[in-house]
Amino acid sequence: MSNQLLKQPSKNPTLLTPAQLQAQQRQLLVVDVRGRLEYWMGHIPGAQPLNRARILKDIPKHQAIAVTCLSGHRSAIAAQWLVSQGYQQVYNLQGGLLAWQGAGYPVQRGRAVE
């Protein structure tokens, strides 16, 4: 995936593979939409646990956002919702945390470092 892809606004969320997310992670805000306990038990390093209200309040519409959950189902719903709220650079991790782990990438446990 090229950096150019991250700059193009889209009306639909774009699917990312774990390898694409890992390669572009520094240019993306990674948002984990699972509950606090699920997040605490394991998440992508650097992912922030954000709910809808906090996203709308704290995240600018031009921010490139990658959304993740355990399997990709909840994040797909959340990513589509973000697009409907006017966010233009929205990405969904295909297969979620399970795919991330399956690809051999690390998982962080506990709460996020802020």
C-alpha positions as CSV (number, residue, x, y, z in Angstrom):
1,M,0.0,0.0,0.0
2,S,1.4,3.4,-0.9
3,N,1.3,6.5,1.1
4,Q,-0.8,8.0,-1.7
5,L,-3.7,5.6,-0.7
6,L,-3.8,7.1,2.7
7,K,-4.4,10.6,1.3
8,Q,-7.4,9.8,-0.9
9,P,-10.7,10.5,0.7
10,S,-13.3,7.7,0.4
11,K,-17.0,7.3,0.8
12,N,-16.5,3.8,2.1
13,P,-14.0,2.3,4.6
14,T,-11.0,0.7,3.0
15,L,-10.0,-2.8,4.1
16,L,-6.4,-3.2,5.3
17,T,-4.6,-6.5,5.8
18,P,-2.5,-6.8,8.9
19,A,0.7,-6.3,6.8
20,Q,-0.7,-3.1,5.3
21,L,-1.7,-1.8,8.8
22,Q,1.7,-2.6,10.2
23,A,3.4,-0.8,7.4
24,Q,1.3,2.3,7.6
25,Q,0.6,2.3,11.4
26,R,2.6,5.6,12.0
27,Q,0.3,7.5,9.6
28,L,-2.9,6.2,11.1
29,L,-4.8,6.6,14.4
30,V,-5.6,3.0,15.3
31,V,-8.9,2.9,17.2
32,D,-10.0,-0.3,19.0
33,V,-13.8,-0.4,19.3
34,R,-14.1,-3.3,21.7
35,G,-15.0,-3.0,25.4
36,R,-12.5,-2.1,28.1
37,L,-12.0,-5.6,29.3
38,E,-11.4,-7.0,25.8
39,Y,-9.0,-4.2,25.1
40,W,-7.1,-4.7,28.3
41,M,-6.7,-8.5,27.5
42,G,-4.9,-7.7,24.3
43,H,-4.7,-5.0,21.6
44,I,-2.6,-3.8,18.8
45,P,0.3,-1.7,20.2
46,G,-0.6,1.9,20.0
47,A,-4.3,1.3,19.5
48,Q,-6.5,3.6,21.4
49,P,-9.8,2.5,23.1
50,L,-12.3,5.1,21.9
51,N,-16.0,5.1,21.9
52,R,-18.3,7.0,19.5
53,A,-18.8,10.1,21.6
54,R,-15.0,10.5,22.3
55,I,-14.2,10.0,18.6
56,L,-16.6,12.7,17.5
57,K,-15.3,15.1,20.2
58,D,-11.6,14.4,19.9
59,I,-10.8,13.3,16.4
60,P,-10.7,15.7,13.5
61,K,-12.6,14.7,10.3
62,H,-9.4,14.8,8.2
63,Q,-7.6,12.3,10.5
64,A,-6.7,8.9,8.9
65,I,-8.3,6.3,11.2
66,A,-7.8,2.5,11.2
67,V,-10.6,0.7,13.1
68,T,-10.1,-2.7,14.7
69,C,-11.9,-5.2,16.9
70,L,-11.5,-8.9,17.6
71,S,-12.6,-10.3,14.2
72,G,-13.4,-7.4,12.0
73,H,-17.1,-7.4,12.3
74,R,-17.7,-4.7,14.9
75,S,-14.9,-2.6,13.4
76,A,-16.6,-2.8,9.9
77,I,-19.8,-1.4,11.5
78,A,-17.9,1.3,13.3
79,A,-15.9,2.2,10.2
80,Q,-19.0,2.6,8.1
81,W,-20.5,4.8,10.9
82,L,-17.4,7.0,10.8
83,V,-17.8,7.5,7.1
84,S,-21.4,8.5,7.7
85,Q,-20.2,11.1,10.2
86,G,-18.0,12.7,7.6
87,Y,-14.7,11.0,8.2
88,Q,-13.0,10.6,4.8
89,Q,-9.9,8.4,5.5
90,V,-11.3,5.4,7.3
91,Y,-9.7,1.9,7.2
92,N,-10.9,-1.4,8.7
93,L,-8.5,-4.1,9.7
94,Q,-9.6,-7.2,7.8
95,G,-10.0,-10.1,10.3
96,G,-9.3,-7.8,13.3
97,L,-7.0,-8.7,16.1
98,L,-7.2,-12.4,15.3
99,A,-5.7,-11.8,11.9
100,W,-3.1,-9.4,13.3
101,Q,-2.0,-12.1,15.8
102,G,-2.2,-14.8,13.1
103,A,0.2,-12.8,10.9
104,G,2.7,-12.9,13.8
105,Y,2.5,-9.2,14.9
106,P,2.7,-8.4,18.6
107,V,-0.2,-7.7,21.0
108,Q,0.0,-5.4,24.0
109,R,-1.8,-6.2,27.2
110,G,-3.1,-3.8,29.8
111,R,-4.1,-0.2,29.2
112,A,-2.8,2.1,26.6
113,V,0.1,4.4,27.2
114,E,-1.1,7.9,26.9
